[in-house]
Amino acid sequence: MIDIRPFASLGHANHGWLDARHHFSFASYLDRARMGWGAIRVWNDDTIAAHTGFDPHPHANMEIVTFVRTGAITHQDSLGNHGVTPAGDVQVMSAGTGIRHSEHNLEDETTTLFQIWIVPDAPGGEPFWGQRAFPQGDRAGRWVLLASDSPEDDEDSSDEEGPLPIRADAKVLACSLSPGETLVYPADHARHQYLVAAVGAIRVNGHEAAARDGIAITGESKIEVTALESAEVVMVDAR
C-alpha cells in the first residue's frame, strides 16, 4: 500500500517566525486519519526565520530526530548540551524520563528542517542528545543510515562513527539521487515506511510524488525510488 500525501494537503500553521507543515496531527492540526504511521508520530516540515526559534520547553518519552536541510539550528538543553547542527547534518534527542531544550536559528538566513518524532520501544531511560555530520556526497546513489536502534545494521558504511542511536525499533535513512537514477530498498511488508523528498520529484514503486510530498508505505517487500530530477530523500522505516 502506497499513499501519496501532497504537500498542499498537509497541516499548516504560519506563526510568522515559523512556517510549519505537519504530515501528521500536531498541535492545533487534527486529522484522525493522520495520527501517525506505525511508530512514527510526527514529521514536521519547518521553515524558521533568522534569529528566531523555540524557547525552552519540555519533552519526555519520545525519540526526536532533526534533519537540517538549509541554514543551521542551535540546540541547548537542561543536561548542559549545546551544539549547532548545520545543513546536511542530523541531531537526535532521546527525551527519556524528561528533558528541556531550546532550538534557535541564530543565523542570518532562513533555516529549513524536518523534525521527526518516533515513539520509543519503552518509556523512561536517561535522556541524551547527540549530533553528527553526514556529508551529502556520501549519500550519492546509496542509502545512508542516519539514526537507528541497531547501528550494526549499517554494514555498508565506511564511516567508523556510524548512525546516531535511538531507542525505537526504527531506522532513519537518506539518499541523494541524480536524474533518472534508481535505488531499491529491501522492505519488510509488516513494517511502516515514510518517505519525503526534501528536494526533487521522485517515483516510488510507480507512484510519482513532488518534493516535500509525504509517501506512506506498508505491505511492500521492496521500495524502488527513481529520481525524476536531482533529489534528496529522507525515509523512516519503523515498526
C-alpha positions as CSV (number, residue, x, y, z in Angstrom):
1,M,0.0,0.0,0.0
2,I,1.4,3.4,-1.1
3,D,-0.4,6.6,-0.1
4,I,0.9,9.9,-1.7
5,R,0.1,12.8,0.6
6,P,0.6,16.1,-1.4
7,F,2.4,18.9,0.3
8,A,-0.7,21.1,-0.1
9,S,-2.8,18.6,1.9
10,L,-0.5,18.7,4.9
11,G,-1.5,20.6,8.1
12,H,-0.3,24.2,8.0
13,A,0.5,26.7,10.7
14,N,2.2,30.0,9.9
15,H,3.3,31.8,13.1
16,G,5.3,34.4,11.2
17,W,8.7,33.4,12.5
18,L,7.8,29.7,12.0
19,D,6.0,28.3,8.9
20,A,5.2,24.7,9.6
21,R,3.7,21.9,7.6
22,H,2.5,18.8,9.6
23,H,2.5,15.4,7.9
24,F,0.6,14.1,11.0
25,S,-1.7,15.6,13.6
26,F,0.3,18.1,15.7
27,A,-0.6,21.0,18.0
28,S,-3.8,22.6,16.6
29,Y,-3.8,20.5,13.5
30,L,-6.0,17.4,14.0
31,D,-6.7,14.8,11.3
32,R,-7.8,11.5,12.8
33,A,-6.7,9.7,9.6
34,R,-3.2,11.0,10.1
35,M,-2.4,10.4,13.8
36,G,0.9,8.7,12.9
37,W,2.3,5.9,10.8
38,G,3.4,2.9,12.8
39,A,5.8,4.2,15.5
40,I,6.2,7.5,13.6
41,R,4.2,10.1,15.4
42,V,5.4,13.4,14.0
43,W,7.0,14.6,10.8
44,N,7.1,18.4,10.7
45,D,8.5,20.4,7.7
46,D,9.6,23.6,9.4
47,T,10.8,26.9,8.0
48,I,12.3,29.1,10.7
49,A,13.1,32.8,10.2
50,A,16.6,34.2,11.0
51,H,17.3,35.0,14.7
52,T,14.1,33.3,15.9
53,G,13.3,29.8,17.4
54,F,11.8,27.7,20.0
55,D,12.3,28.8,23.6
56,P,12.9,26.2,26.4
57,H,10.2,23.6,26.6
58,P,9.9,20.0,27.9
59,H,9.8,16.6,26.2
60,A,9.5,13.1,27.6
61,N,9.3,9.5,26.1
62,M,10.0,10.4,22.5
63,E,12.8,10.0,20.1
64,I,13.3,13.2,18.2
65,V,15.4,13.3,15.0
66,T,16.2,16.6,13.2
67,F,17.4,16.6,9.6
68,V,18.6,20.1,8.7
69,R,18.0,21.0,5.1
70,T,19.3,24.6,4.9
71,G,20.8,27.0,7.4
72,A,21.5,25.7,10.9
73,I,19.8,25.1,14.2
74,T,21.3,25.8,17.6
75,H,20.4,23.4,20.4
76,Q,20.7,23.9,24.2
77,D,19.2,21.7,26.9
78,S,18.8,21.0,30.6
79,L,21.6,18.4,30.5
80,G,24.1,21.1,29.6
81,N,24.4,20.1,25.9
82,H,25.0,22.9,23.4
83,G,25.6,22.5,19.7
84,V,25.0,23.9,16.2
85,T,23.7,21.5,13.6
86,P,24.2,22.9,10.0
87,A,22.6,21.9,6.8
88,G,23.1,18.2,5.8
89,D,23.8,17.2,9.4
90,V,21.5,15.4,11.9
91,Q,20.8,15.7,15.6
92,V,18.9,13.2,17.9
93,M,17.3,13.8,21.2
94,S,16.1,10.9,23.2
95,A,13.8,12.6,25.7
96,G,13.5,9.6,28.1
97,T,12.3,10.5,31.6
98,G,12.3,14.2,30.6
99,I,14.4,17.0,29.2
100,R,14.0,20.7,28.5
101,H,15.6,22.2,25.4
102,S,15.5,25.2,23.1
103,E,16.2,25.4,19.4
104,H,17.0,28.6,17.7
105,N,18.0,29.8,14.2
106,L,20.9,32.2,15.2
107,E,21.9,32.5,11.6
108,D,21.4,35.5,9.2
109,E,19.4,33.2,6.8
110,T,16.3,31.1,7.0
111,T,16.6,27.6,8.3
112,T,14.6,24.7,7.0
113,L,14.4,21.2,8.5
114,F,12.5,18.1,9.0
115,Q,11.7,17.2,12.6
116,I,10.7,13.6,13.1
117,W,9.3,12.1,16.3
118,I,9.3,8.3,16.9
119,V,7.6,6.5,19.8
120,P,10.3,4.6,21.8
121,D,10.0,0.9,22.4
122,A,9.6,1.5,26.2
123,P,9.1,4.7,28.3
124,G,11.7,6.1,30.5
125,G,15.5,5.9,30.4
126,E,18.1,8.6,30.8
127,P,17.7,11.4,28.3
128,F,20.5,12.2,25.9
129,W,21.4,14.3,22.9
130,G,23.8,13.9,20.0
131,Q,24.7,15.2,16.6
132,R,27.0,14.4,13.7
133,A,27.8,15.3,10.1
134,F,26.5,13.2,7.2
135,P,28.2,14.6,4.1
136,Q,25.8,14.7,1.2
137,G,28.4,13.2,-1.1
138,D,28.4,10.0,1.0
139,R,24.7,9.6,0.2
140,A,25.1,9.7,-3.5
141,G,23.3,6.7,-5.0
142,R,23.0,4.9,-1.7
143,W,21.0,4.8,1.5
144,V,22.9,6.1,4.5
145,L,21.7,5.2,7.9
146,L,21.4,8.4,10.0
147,A,19.8,7.0,13.2
148,S,19.0,3.5,14.4
149,D,18.4,1.3,17.4
150,S,20.8,-1.1,15.8
151,P,23.9,0.7,14.5
152,E,25.4,-2.6,13.4
153,D,22.8,-2.7,10.6
154,D,24.8,-0.1,8.7
155,E,27.0,-2.8,7.1
156,D,27.8,-0.7,4.1
157,S,29.1,2.3,5.9
158,S,32.8,3.2,5.8
159,D,32.3,5.8,8.5
160,E,33.5,4.5,11.8
161,E,31.1,6.7,13.7
162,G,28.0,5.1,12.3
163,P,24.5,6.3,12.8
164,L,23.1,8.2,15.8
165,P,21.4,6.0,18.4
166,I,17.7,6.0,19.1
167,R,15.6,3.8,21.5
168,A,13.0,2.8,19.0
169,D,12.6,-0.1,16.5
170,A,13.2,2.3,13.6
171,K,15.8,3.4,11.1
172,V,16.2,6.9,9.7
173,L,17.9,7.0,6.3
174,A,18.7,9.4,3.5
175,C,20.0,9.2,-0.1
176,S,20.9,11.6,-2.9
177,L,19.9,10.7,-6.5
178,S,20.8,12.1,-9.9
179,P,18.1,12.5,-12.5
180,G,17.0,9.0,-13.8
181,E,18.9,7.2,-11.0
182,T,17.0,4.3,-9.2
183,L,17.7,2.9,-5.8
184,V,16.0,-0.1,-4.3
185,Y,15.4,-0.6,-0.5
186,P,14.5,-4.1,0.7
187,A,11.5,-3.6,2.9
188,D,9.7,-5.7,5.4
189,H,6.0,-5.8,4.4
190,A,5.0,-5.9,8.1
191,R,6.7,-2.5,8.8
192,H,5.8,1.1,8.1
193,Q,7.9,3.3,5.8
194,Y,7.5,7.0,5.3
195,L,9.4,9.0,2.6
196,V,9.8,12.6,1.8
197,A,11.9,14.1,-0.9
198,A,13.4,17.3,0.6
199,V,14.3,18.3,-3.0
200,G,13.2,16.9,-6.3
201,A,10.4,14.9,-7.8
202,I,10.6,11.1,-7.4
203,R,8.8,8.0,-8.4
204,V,8.2,5.3,-5.7
205,N,7.1,1.9,-6.9
206,G,5.4,3.5,-9.9
207,H,3.8,6.4,-7.9
208,E,5.0,9.9,-8.6
209,A,5.5,12.5,-5.9
210,A,6.7,16.0,-5.8
211,A,9.3,17.5,-3.5
212,R,8.0,17.6,0.2
213,D,5.0,15.3,-0.5
214,G,4.6,12.6,2.1
215,I,4.7,8.9,0.9
216,A,3.3,6.4,3.4
217,I,4.1,2.8,2.6
218,T,3.3,-0.6,4.2
219,G,2.8,-4.1,2.9
220,E,5.7,-3.8,0.3
221,S,8.6,-6.2,0.0
222,K,10.8,-3.6,-1.7
223,I,10.8,0.2,-2.3
224,E,12.1,1.4,-5.6
225,V,12.9,5.1,-5.7
226,T,13.6,6.8,-9.0
227,A,14.7,10.4,-9.2
228,L,12.8,12.4,-11.9
229,E,15.2,15.2,-11.2
230,S,18.0,15.7,-8.7
231,A,16.6,14.5,-5.4
232,E,17.4,14.3,-1.7
233,V,15.2,11.7,0.0
234,V,14.7,11.0,3.7
235,M,13.0,7.8,4.9
236,V,11.9,6.3,8.2
237,D,11.4,2.6,8.4
238,A,9.6,1.7,11.7
239,R,7.7,-1.0,13.4
